[in-house]
Amino acid sequence: MHVKGKNYRAIRADKKNKSVRIINQLKIPFEFEIIEINSYSELVNAIKDMRLRGAPLIGVAGAYAVWLACVEAIDNKNPQKFLKDAFKNIITARPTAVNLKFATCYIYNKVLIEKNFSNWENVAYKFANEYYEKEIDSFRKIGEYGLEIIKQIAKKKKGKVVNILTHCNAGWLACGDYGTATSPIYLAHKKGIKVHVWIDETRPRFQGAKLTAWEMYNEKVPFTVITDNTGGHIMQQGLVDIVIVGADRVAANGDVANKIGTYLKALAAFDNNVPFYVALPVSTIDFELKKGVGNITIEKRKADEIILIDGVNNKSKIRKINVMPTNYKTDNYAFDVTPFRLITGLISEKGVIKANTKDISKLK
């Protein structure tokens, strides 16, 4: 996708320098910084502190973390133990998104087949790249299937603007390219379909206001940032034609874990007869998890994310300030789970399906 007219991906591996370059999402939209990472543990830390985030991108980062661990293992006295320990550290970096475990296990198991540890690096690099390219292709296909839904709405509205509401950031920053929820939007915009995006700010880290809006701005897609509590109101006013969100984990029955606040948007959409779609690659589905509500581990993050807020001062320097006293008690749930009954459909790279056990089982 574009940044000031130049194409970028959110993560890239550099085999020659044995490093991984990521876009520092913590500084967007105020600064555009690319960080070079040279060890698997540093990449794990970047996942934990959310310099990179988004379930699909975390999966890709996990794949490349295994590659970096293989690079480091060669010089270790016990390569097998080093890689095994690294694997455990990588898959536990963040608990909710299933992509991290899926991708990390995939690359790790490919490496273990190779008995000569001196070849581990090449094996991991090959399959990590293949995994990434396959994911990118999936995001493009998600966009194509989602585009057909937007086309139908545009036709029904006789060419008038299609108003799309999205939550958090399920864009190219969260995926590497295209995005999931944003992929149909970008393709529709490029096709000349009139679209407008309502972007939830997405407290407490403002991934909507900071990341999704920044993406839309760079792609010249019309958008409006709204507070998290505005979605229900504008749905009541008939100002939303469709809701499209991403996902961090989808259970086998169609329950969807996504950024906190998604459940409330689904309830409002259901009450106002607004179609509510979830866009995701198949790698986000946890086929072993029969039911999501009550069974998906919901990450709780530090109170600082609620108590502190960052922005730029009059000298264009990024600064943090308190929005409440530090001694206030807070609970910072990062995700919630939307029951399948509230979801109109799932948009995957294999097509649009109903959020139910029967249809999801066909995607295995």
N, C-alpha and C positions, 0 to 999 in steps of 0.2 A: 504494500500500500504506500501512500505518498506522505512525505514530509517536505513541505516547501517544494513540491514538484519532483522530488527524488524518491525512487523506490527503496523501501526498506522491509526487512523482516524483523520480528521482535527478538529473534535469537539466531545466532549463526555460529557454527563450529569452524575453527581455523586449524586444520590438521598440521600445517607447516609449523606453526608456533605452539601447537598443543594447548590451545586455549578456546574458550567460548566467549563470544561477545553478546551482551544483552543490552536492551534499552532499559535504562533506569526509570521504572514507572513511578517511583516516588517523587521525581522532580517534574514530571509532566503536569500541567501544561506550561509551567514557568521556565523550564530549561529542558533542552534535549541533550541527554548525556548517554553515551555508549560506554559501558564498563567492560573491561577485559578480565576474565576469570581464568585462573590457572590451576585450580585444584578442585576436586570434587566437593570437599568440605565447604569451600567458599561458595560454590554453586548451591549447596544445601542451605547455607545461611541466607543466600539471596532469595530462595524460596520462602524461608521462614519469615524474613523481614519484609517480604512482598516487594522487593525491587523488581521481581517478576512474579506475575500472578495470573490467574485464569486457569481453570482445570485442564484444558487441552495443552496450554503452554507449559504448565507444571509437569505434565506427562513427558513432553519433549525434553524439558530440562532434566528430568529424571533419567531419560535415555542417555543424554550427553554426560550426565554426572557419572554414570557407569563407565563411559568411555574414558573420562578423566581419571577415574579410579584405576582403570586398567593401565593407563599411562604411568601412574604413580606406583602401581603394584610391581612393575618390572624391577624397580630399584629397591624393593623391600625384601627383607630376609625371608619372609614367609608370604609369598604372593597370594596363596589361596586364602589364608586367614585375613590378610589385608582386604581383599576383595569382598569376602563374606561380611566382614565388619562394615565396610563401606556400604554394601547393599542394604544392610539393616538400617543404617543411618539415613540413607536416601529415602527409603519407602516410608519412614516415619516422620519426614519433614513436616507434612501437614496431613491431618487425618481424614478430612471429609471427601475430597475429590478422589474418585476411583482411578482416574487416568494415571496418576503418579505410580501407583502400585502396578497397574497394567503394563505401562511402558517399561518401567524399571525391571520387572520380572521377565518381560519379553527379551530385553537385551542381555540381562544377566544369564538367562538360560541358554541363549545363543553362545555366549562366551564360554560357559561351562562345558559345552560340547567339544571345544578346542582344548586338547590336552596339553599342548605346548603353550605355556603362558606368555612366551615372547610374541605370540601371534594374537594375543587377546586384544591389544590396542586396535589392530586393523579390523578384526571381527566386529568389535563394538562400534567402531566408527562407521563401518559399512552399514550395519543394521540400524544404527541410530539415525543415519541420514535417510535410509529407506523408509523408516517409520515416520520421520518428519514429512517427507515428500508425500507419503500416503495420506497423512493427516491433512496436508494442504489441499490435496485433491478432494478429500472428503468435504472440506469447508466450501470449496467451489461448487460441488454437487449439491450441498445443502442449500446454497444460494440459488441454484437453478430450480430446485423443487419449491423453495419458498417464494421465488419470483412468480411462479404460476398462481400462487394464492393471492399475491398482491395484484397481479394482472386481472384476476377475477373481480377483485374489489374495485379496481380502477374502472373496469368495464361497467360494473353496476352503478358506479358514480358518474358515468358518462364523461370520463376524463378529468374530473375534478381531483383535487389533491387527496391522496390517501394519507391519513394521519395514523402513524404507528407509534405506540408507546413501548419503550424498552427500559429495563432496570439493570443497574450496575454496568459493567463493561463486559460484553461478550463479543468484542470486536477483534481486530487483527492484533492488537496488543495482548489480548488474552489467549490468542491462538497461534500467532506466528504470521498469519496472513488471512485475508478475507474476514475471519471471524465466523461465529455461528449465527447468532441472532442478527448481526449486522450484514451478513453476506447477502441475503435477499434484498436488503435495502440498497446496498451498493450496486448490485446488478440492476435493480429497478431504476435507480437514478441514471445509470449509464445507458439504459434503454430509452431514456427520455420520459419515463413515467413520472408524473408529479407526485413527489412524496414529501412529507414533513414528519420529523421525528420529535416526539415528546421524550425528553431524557430525564429520568429520575436522578436527582443529585446523588442518592445512595449513601446515606450516613452509615457508619461514622467516617469512612475513608474517602468518600466522595468520588468513587470510581466512575460514576456517571458524569458528574459535573467536570471532573478533571480529565478523564480518559476518553469516554465515548464522545463527549462534545468536541474534544480536541481532534479526534479522528474525523468526525463529521465536518468540522471546519476545514481540515486539510483536503477532504474529498469534495468540498463545496456542496454538501447535502444540507438543505434547510432544516434547522432544528430549533427547539426551545428547551431550555433547562428549567425544570420545575422542582419544587420541594417534594420530598418523599410522600407527603400526605395529600398531595394535590390530585393524584391519579384518579381516585374515586369520584371526585367532583367533576373533572373534565369528561369522565365517562358518562356521568349523569346528564351532562350538557350536550352529549352527542358529538363530542370533539375527538373521539378515538374510534378508529375503524377496526383496529387489530392490535393485540399485544403480542410481541415476540420477545422471549427471554432466552437466556442460555441455561446451562445446567452444570452442576458439579458432580452429581451422581444420580442415576436413575435406577430405581429398583425394578425387578422383573414384573411387577404388577402395574408399573407406570407412575408410581409416586416419584416426585422430583425434588431433590435437594438443590437449592440455589441460594444466592446471596439473600441475607435476611431482608424481609420486606416483600419477597416474591409472592408468598402466600397471601398477603393482604391484597396485592394487585389481582391475583387470581380470583379472590372472593368478590372484589369489586367488578371485575369483568363478567363473572358468572351472573351477578345480580343485575347487570345492565345489558346482558345478551351480546357482549363484545367477545369475539373469538380470541382465545388465549392459546398461543402456540409456544412450544419449547423446541429450540433448535439445538442439535447436538450430534456429534459423531458417535458411532456405535461403541467406540472405546470408552464412552462415558457411562455405558450401561453396566450395572453390576448384576449379571445374570444369576448369581448365586444368592442374591438378597431377594427373598420372596416379597417382602413388604417394606416400604420406606418409612412410613410414619411410625415413630417410636423405636426404630431399629437402626437409623443412620446416626453415626457419631457426629454431633454438632460441635464444631470447634468453638471454644471460648478464648478470646484474645485479651490482651492487656487493657487495663482501664485507661491507660494513656491515650488510646485511640479515641475514646469518648471525651475525656477531660481536656485534651489538647487539640488544637486545630492549627494547620499551617497555611500560610499564604505569603504574599510578598508585601514588603513595606514600601515606603515612598522612594526608597533607593533601589527598588527592584531586587532586593535580597530576600530569599526564602527564610521565614522565621516562624517559630511556633509560639502560640499564645494559649493561655488558659481560658476556657469558656465556663468553667465552674471551679470551685475550690478543690484542691487535690485530696481533701479528706472525705469527700462525698463517696458513698458506696455506689458502685456501678456493676452492671452485668453486660458483657460485650459478646453476645452471641453472633457468630459470623454468618450463619446460614439458618434457613428454615426449610420445612418440607411441605410441598404442595400436594395434596391428595389427587390421585389420578382422575377422580370424578369431576374436578374443576378444569381439566385440561382438554381443549378441543382436539389437539393432535400433536404428535411428535414429528419434527422435520429432521430426518437423518439423510446421510449420503445414499441410503438405499430406498428413499422415498418417504412419503408422508403416511403415517400410520396412526391408529387410535392408541391412546395410552392405556393398554390393557395387556394382560398376561399372554393371551393368544397371539396378538399381533407382534408383541415384543419378542416372543420365542422364535419367530420366523427370521429374526435378524442375526441369530447366532452364526 
